[in-house]
Amino acid sequence: MTHPANMNMRLILFGAQLLIGNDDFSDCAGTGYTWSQIGSQLNVHEELAVLKAVILNRQGHKFNIPYVPKSTYLGGKAVR
């Protein structure tokens, strides 16, 4: 059985892949935007933008990631 935290992180990573296109993300990241600005530009939460960078780094990109959000990062935020 998969641990709930691992399952939650898998779902969040899936959401990052689904909601944020690789080209859109790369365009924003190439402008020198902060993570908050990238999230705002792409209409996603900042942590989701950071996780998209994690995914792309696993595919060979070299984004400078300041931190990796925990699997519970949305726990205290209202999602609408």
N, C-alpha and C positions, 0 to 999 in steps of 0.2 A: 504494500500500500504506500502511495506517495504521501510524504509529509505535507500538511496543509500549507506551510510557508513556501515549500518548493512548488507546489501546484499554483499558489497565488502568483509567484514570480513568473512562472511559465505563462500564465494568463496575461500578466502585465506586459511581458515581452511580446507576446502575440499581438496585443493591442497596439504596441509601438510599431510593429511591422505593418499592421493593417491600416493604422491611421496616418502614418507618416511615410510618404514616398521617399525613396533613396535620393532621387534628384532634387526634390524640394528641400530635403534636409541639407544636402551638400551645398546647395545654393545659399541657404541661410548661414551655414557654418563658415562658408568662404568669405562672408562679408565682415567678419570680425565681431558679430553680435555676441552678446552675453547669452548664457543659457536661458535666462528669463526672456530675453528678446526673441531668441529662436522659438521658444515655446509659444510666445505671444503671436509671432508671425505665422506659425503653423497651427494656431488655435488648439494647442494641447498644453497640459501642465508641464512646467519646467522639468520635473523629474522624468516625465515620459520622453522628453527630448534628450535628456542625458542617457536614458536607457537605449534610445535609438542609436546614439553614438557608440555605446557598448556593443550593440549588435553589429554595427558597421566595422568597428575595430576587429571583431572576431572574423570578419570577412576580409581583413587586410588593410583597412583604412588606418589612419594615424591621428585620430581626434584626441585632443588633450582633455581628458575627463577628470574633473576635480574630485569627484566622489561617485560612488555607486549607491543609489537609493536602496533602502531595505524593501523587502517584499510587502511590507505593511505601510508604505509611504502614503497611501490614500486613506488609511484607517481613520485619521482625524479630520479629513477634509470632506466637505459636502460635495457630492457629485450629482450633477443635474443633467 
